[in-house]
Amino acid sequence: VSDESILVLLLLQAELGMTSQRHFYTICHLFPCGQLLERSRFNRRSRQLI
């Protein structure tokens, strides 16, 4: 998963006004958007990019 993809997901989370990253990650799995990182990796990469 590229940095750009994670940034797009973080922008979507902000636009939706979702403050819980755990809840947002759960919702991301409802959509067939390809391979998503494990939640811990997603959170770690998100923190590194912000």
N, CA, C and O atoms as CSV, one atom per row, in Angstrom:
chain,resi,resn,atom,element,x,y,z
A,1,VAL,N,N,0.854,-1.170,0.000
A,1,VAL,CA,C,0.000,0.000,0.000
A,1,VAL,C,C,0.900,1.234,0.000
A,1,VAL,O,O,1.810,1.352,0.820
A,2,SER,N,N,0.636,2.140,-0.921
A,2,SER,CA,C,1.478,3.326,-1.057
A,2,SER,C,C,1.122,4.391,-0.020
A,2,SER,O,O,0.036,4.388,0.560
A,3,ASP,N,N,2.071,5.298,0.190
A,3,ASP,CA,C,1.833,6.425,1.097
A,3,ASP,C,C,0.658,7.265,0.613
A,3,ASP,O,O,-0.135,7.762,1.412
A,4,GLU,N,N,0.556,7.417,-0.704
A,4,GLU,CA,C,-0.529,8.211,-1.273
A,4,GLU,C,C,-1.892,7.608,-0.942
A,4,GLU,O,O,-2.840,8.334,-0.641
A,5,SER,N,N,-1.987,6.286,-0.997
A,5,SER,CA,C,-3.254,5.616,-0.677
A,5,SER,C,C,-3.649,5.841,0.773
A,5,SER,O,O,-4.819,6.074,1.079
A,6,ILE,N,N,-2.673,5.770,1.657
A,6,ILE,CA,C,-2.955,5.988,3.077
A,6,ILE,C,C,-3.375,7.433,3.313
A,6,ILE,O,O,-4.292,7.696,4.090
A,7,LEU,N,N,-2.707,8.370,2.645
A,7,LEU,CA,C,-3.076,9.780,2.797
A,7,LEU,C,C,-4.494,10.042,2.294
A,7,LEU,O,O,-5.232,10.818,2.902
A,8,VAL,N,N,-4.880,9.406,1.193
A,8,VAL,CA,C,-6.243,9.564,0.678
A,8,VAL,C,C,-7.250,9.039,1.693
A,8,VAL,O,O,-8.282,9.669,1.927
A,9,LEU,N,N,-6.959,7.891,2.297
A,9,LEU,CA,C,-7.859,7.344,3.314
A,9,LEU,C,C,-7.945,8.261,4.526
A,9,LEU,O,O,-9.019,8.430,5.103
A,10,LEU,N,N,-6.817,8.856,4.918
A,10,LEU,CA,C,-6.830,9.777,6.056
A,10,LEU,C,C,-7.627,11.038,5.737
A,10,LEU,O,O,-8.320,11.572,6.603
A,11,LEU,N,N,-7.531,11.515,4.496
A,11,LEU,CA,C,-8.336,12.668,4.085
A,11,LEU,C,C,-9.821,12.327,4.101
A,11,LEU,O,O,-10.644,13.137,4.526
A,12,LEU,N,N,-10.158,11.136,3.641
A,12,LEU,CA,C,-11.551,10.693,3.670
A,12,LEU,C,C,-12.057,10.614,5.106
A,12,LEU,O,O,-13.179,11.027,5.400
A,13,GLN,N,N,-11.234,10.088,5.986
A,13,GLN,CA,C,-11.613,10.004,7.401
A,13,GLN,C,C,-11.887,11.396,7.963
A,13,GLN,O,O,-12.858,11.591,8.694
A,14,ALA,N,N,-11.039,12.359,7.628
A,14,ALA,CA,C,-11.223,13.726,8.114
A,14,ALA,C,C,-12.487,14.348,7.524
A,14,ALA,O,O,-13.238,15.021,8.231
A,15,GLU,N,N,-12.722,14.124,6.232
A,15,GLU,CA,C,-13.913,14.681,5.582
A,15,GLU,C,C,-15.198,14.114,6.167
A,15,GLU,O,O,-16.206,14.815,6.259
A,16,LEU,N,N,-15.165,12.855,6.559
A,16,LEU,CA,C,-16.341,12.223,7.153
A,16,LEU,C,C,-16.511,12.596,8.622
A,16,LEU,O,O,-17.537,12.295,9.231
A,17,GLY,N,N,-15.503,13.251,9.185
A,17,GLY,CA,C,-15.577,13.673,10.583
A,17,GLY,C,C,-15.433,12.531,11.568
A,17,GLY,O,O,-15.916,12.612,12.697
A,18,MET,N,N,-14.774,11.472,11.146
A,18,MET,CA,C,-14.598,10.310,12.015
A,18,MET,C,C,-13.340,10.496,12.853
A,18,MET,O,O,-12.249,10.684,12.314
A,19,THR,N,N,-13.495,10.445,14.160
A,19,THR,CA,C,-12.349,10.632,15.049
A,19,THR,C,C,-11.718,9.312,15.472
A,19,THR,O,O,-10.561,9.291,15.893
A,20,SER,N,N,-12.449,8.226,15.370
A,20,SER,CA,C,-11.931,6.919,15.765
A,20,SER,C,C,-11.298,6.230,14.563
A,20,SER,O,O,-11.983,5.876,13.603
A,21,GLN,N,N,-9.985,6.044,14.626
A,21,GLN,CA,C,-9.307,5.378,13.528
A,21,GLN,C,C,-9.689,3.896,13.480
A,21,GLN,O,O,-9.726,3.301,12.403
A,22,ARG,N,N,-9.970,3.304,14.631
A,22,ARG,CA,C,-10.400,1.904,14.671
A,22,ARG,C,C,-11.726,1.740,13.938
A,22,ARG,O,O,-11.894,0.803,13.158
A,23,HIS,N,N,-12.661,2.641,14.185
A,23,HIS,CA,C,-13.974,2.583,13.524
A,23,HIS,C,C,-13.816,2.798,12.018
A,23,HIS,O,O,-14.427,2.085,11.222
A,24,PHE,N,N,-13.006,3.770,11.630
A,24,PHE,CA,C,-12.793,4.049,10.216
A,24,PHE,C,C,-12.166,2.846,9.517
A,24,PHE,O,O,-12.572,2.492,8.410
A,25,TYR,N,N,-11.182,2.216,10.153
A,25,TYR,CA,C,-10.522,1.052,9.566
A,25,TYR,C,C,-11.529,-0.075,9.350
A,25,TYR,O,O,-11.488,-0.762,8.329
A,26,THR,N,N,-12.428,-0.262,10.308
A,26,THR,CA,C,-13.461,-1.295,10.184
A,26,THR,C,C,-14.363,-1.013,8.988
A,26,THR,O,O,-14.718,-1.930,8.247
A,27,ILE,N,N,-14.730,0.242,8.798
A,27,ILE,CA,C,-15.577,0.616,7.660
A,27,ILE,C,C,-14.840,0.419,6.333
A,27,ILE,O,O,-15.454,0.039,5.336
A,28,CYS,N,N,-13.542,0.671,6.315
A,28,CYS,CA,C,-12.766,0.486,5.078
A,28,CYS,C,C,-12.833,-0.952,4.584
A,28,CYS,O,O,-12.787,-1.193,3.378
A,29,HIS,N,N,-12.942,-1.898,5.491
A,29,HIS,CA,C,-13.009,-3.304,5.096
A,29,HIS,C,C,-14.341,-3.667,4.445
A,29,HIS,O,O,-14.456,-4.742,3.857
A,30,LEU,N,N,-15.339,-2.808,4.534
A,30,LEU,CA,C,-16.628,-3.079,3.903
A,30,LEU,C,C,-16.596,-2.841,2.397
A,30,LEU,O,O,-17.461,-3.331,1.671
A,31,PHE,N,N,-15.604,-2.093,1.930
A,31,PHE,CA,C,-15.508,-1.747,0.518
A,31,PHE,C,C,-14.407,-2.559,-0.151
A,31,PHE,O,O,-13.329,-2.725,0.419
A,32,PRO,N,N,-14.665,-3.065,-1.348
A,32,PRO,CA,C,-13.649,-3.852,-2.061
A,32,PRO,C,C,-12.612,-2.938,-2.712
A,32,PRO,O,O,-12.618,-2.754,-3.929
A,33,CYS,N,N,-11.735,-2.372,-1.908
A,33,CYS,CA,C,-10.751,-1.413,-2.438
A,33,CYS,C,C,-9.361,-2.034,-2.544
A,33,CYS,O,O,-8.365,-1.311,-2.562
A,34,GLY,N,N,-9.280,-3.341,-2.614
A,34,GLY,CA,C,-7.982,-3.985,-2.741
A,34,GLY,C,C,-7.407,-4.374,-1.394
A,34,GLY,O,O,-8.124,-4.469,-0.397
A,35,GLN,N,N,-6.120,-4.596,-1.382
A,35,GLN,CA,C,-5.431,-5.052,-0.177
A,35,GLN,C,C,-5.230,-3.890,0.791
A,35,GLN,O,O,-4.730,-2.831,0.412
A,36,LEU,N,N,-5.625,-4.101,2.044
A,36,LEU,CA,C,-5.443,-3.093,3.083
A,36,LEU,C,C,-4.486,-3.657,4.122
A,36,LEU,O,O,-4.487,-4.858,4.392
A,37,LEU,N,N,-3.679,-2.796,4.694
A,37,LEU,CA,C,-2.724,-3.221,5.713
A,37,LEU,C,C,-3.433,-3.709,6.966
A,37,LEU,O,O,-4.607,-3.407,7.184
A,38,GLU,N,N,-2.714,-4.467,7.789
A,38,GLU,CA,C,-3.236,-4.809,9.111
A,38,GLU,C,C,-3.453,-3.509,9.863
A,38,GLU,O,O,-2.796,-2.506,9.586
A,39,ARG,N,N,-4.379,-3.528,10.819
A,39,ARG,CA,C,-4.746,-2.294,11.520
A,39,ARG,C,C,-3.547,-1.660,12.220
A,39,ARG,O,O,-3.380,-0.442,12.158
A,40,SER,N,N,-2.712,-2.452,12.881
A,40,SER,CA,C,-1.560,-1.886,13.588
A,40,SER,C,C,-0.578,-1.235,12.618
A,40,SER,O,O,-0.012,-0.183,12.913
A,41,ARG,N,N,-0.379,-1.862,11.465
A,41,ARG,CA,C,0.514,-1.271,10.457
A,41,ARG,C,C,-0.085,-0.011,9.854
A,41,ARG,O,O,0.615,0.974,9.623
A,42,PHE,N,N,-1.396,-0.054,9.601
A,42,PHE,CA,C,-2.086,1.116,9.069
A,42,PHE,C,C,-1.943,2.294,10.034
A,42,PHE,O,O,-1.643,3.412,9.615
A,43,ASN,N,N,-2.159,2.040,11.325
A,43,ASN,CA,C,-2.041,3.102,12.329
A,43,ASN,C,C,-0.617,3.640,12.403
A,43,ASN,O,O,-0.416,4.852,12.477
A,44,ARG,N,N,0.366,2.751,12.383
A,44,ARG,CA,C,1.768,3.175,12.464
A,44,ARG,C,C,2.151,4.022,11.259
A,44,ARG,O,O,2.762,5.079,11.415
A,45,ARG,N,N,1.799,3.567,10.054
A,45,ARG,CA,C,2.128,4.330,8.846
A,45,ARG,C,C,1.384,5.656,8.814
A,45,ARG,O,O,1.924,6.662,8.352
A,46,SER,N,N,0.141,5.665,9.306
A,46,SER,CA,C,-0.633,6.909,9.352
A,46,SER,C,C,0.051,7.932,10.245
A,46,SER,O,O,0.174,9.101,9.879
A,47,ARG,N,N,0.494,7.492,11.411
A,47,ARG,CA,C,1.176,8.411,12.338
A,47,ARG,C,C,2.474,8.932,11.737
A,47,ARG,O,O,2.825,10.093,11.944
A,48,GLN,N,N,3.190,8.095,10.999
A,48,GLN,CA,C,4.444,8.522,10.382
A,48,GLN,C,C,4.213,9.561,9.287
A,48,GLN,O,O,5.056,10.430,9.065
A,49,LEU,N,N,3.078,9.474,8.608
A,49,LEU,CA,C,2.800,10.386,7.498
A,49,LEU,C,C,2.261,11.737,7.948
A,49,LEU,O,O,2.389,12.730,7.232
A,50,ILE,N,N,1.662,11.775,9.122
A,50,ILE,CA,C,1.042,13.027,9.579
A,50,ILE,C,C,2.074,13.943,10.181
A,50,ILE,O,O,1.741,15.044,10.621
